[in-house]
Amino acid sequence: MLKLKSLTLKSGVIQSPMAGCTDLAYRLLSRCYGMEFAFLEMVAAESLIREHEGTQELMKTLPADKPLGAQLVGCRPEAMGEAAAKVEALGFDLVDLNLGCPVPKIAGKGAGSAILARPVEAKAIFTAVVKAVKKIPVTVKMRLGVQDPSGHEAVTIARIAEECGVDAITVHGRTRAQGYSGNADYEAIGRVKQAVKIPVIGNGDVLSGKDAARLKNTAGVDGIMIGRGGLGNPWIFKDIERALAEKPPLPEPTFQEKKETLLRHLELEKEFRGEKMALLHLRRIACWYFKNVPGVSEFKGRVNIAPELSEMKRLIEEFSPLAAVEAQS
Ligand SMILES: Cc1cc2nc3c(=O)[nH]c(=O)nc-3n(C[C@H](O)[C@H](O)[C@H](O)COP(=O)(O)O)c2cc1C
């Protein structure tokens, strides 16, 4: 169980914010499979304040899509405070601050992972946000550091966050310099956990219940955040819950179950994005469901040129790994 102010999470398992991935369709679908808490993708504090149309679109939600957190990216303390107050007024259950994004467009402007090396700025942002928010928990999601993989920078920032009244932190066990290469360092996450009393949520490379148990046992974290492991795999939430409760895993989903789930995902994308945008989005996500399935690259090629959503649906319905193997032989 993970308790953050009035928010109690039974499983302590959280879906991370992921740009272009954790949209409304994804979240509603994953909730049907046991996802307890989700995030929108990050939104720029300045765009939220200016009521930028694209940002409002990203923040679209429904009553069934709860509990839900919003993550802010930015570096001006006043803007971060003002945006956090807006997040609360809009009815979100938690506000998170992004101190991990390595993308030059963000970090180059002094936001995201750039703040990891700037404790003075970090303190000003945390202070402004904690002051601006009345009831909901404030959390910070960070990497281990900019270059130094020891976790020293994360420890410094985590202590500042704690002093400022932040309710919990999430640590992705990689530095900004590492990007997504190598393995997330669970021992370094453990060093951050040891340095503070507020809850620490571990993140990085959790692709199964087994990985979650290893992260929990190695780092002693209070919660688990999954990122890429949830894409095309909503079964992971139950798998993790069972592994953490030391229950045996459920059988793997069958190919047919994966296909049916993708078709449900497609219908939800159509409902919320409309046919045209759903078609473009589905080009990315259709293959999430068929990782390592024989014939998936040919399938991807066909899906990428499908001119209509109905054609894409037909391709998914007709995709068979067996037929792909036969065609190759
Ligand atoms: C496509 C993509 C988009 C992401 N978008 C965000 C984001 O908006 N905010 C954020 O804090 N992290 C973002 N991340 C990082 C993930 O939330 C997560 O921290 C990272 O992928 C490590 O976890 P994993 O190994 O479980 O995927 C993104 C990662 C990917 C691959």
The ligand as an ORCA input file, in Angstrom:
! r2SCAN-3c Opt
* xyz 0 1
  C       8.074      7.215    -25.505
  C       8.406      7.656    -24.118
  C       7.800      8.783    -23.581
  C       8.096      9.194    -22.272
  N       7.473     10.301    -21.763
  C       7.724     10.682    -20.486
  C       7.028     11.787    -19.896
  O       6.163     12.437    -20.506
  N       7.348     12.102    -18.598
  C       8.269     11.387    -17.864
  O       8.522     11.697    -16.709
  N       8.898     10.322    -18.406
  C       8.644      9.955    -19.678
  N       9.260      8.857    -20.179
  C      10.105      8.035    -19.296
  C       9.250      6.924    -18.655
  O       8.194      7.446    -17.900
  C      10.105      6.018    -17.745
  O      10.640      6.790    -16.710
  C      11.233      5.353    -18.517
  O      10.767      4.816    -19.739
  C      11.887      4.232    -17.680
  O      10.944      3.273    -17.312
  P      10.752      1.876    -18.114
  O      12.125      1.268    -18.229
  O       9.791      1.119    -17.269
  O      10.214      2.236    -19.468
  C       9.015      8.460    -21.492
  C       9.614      7.314    -22.033
  C       9.334      6.909    -23.317
  C      10.002      5.678    -23.859
*
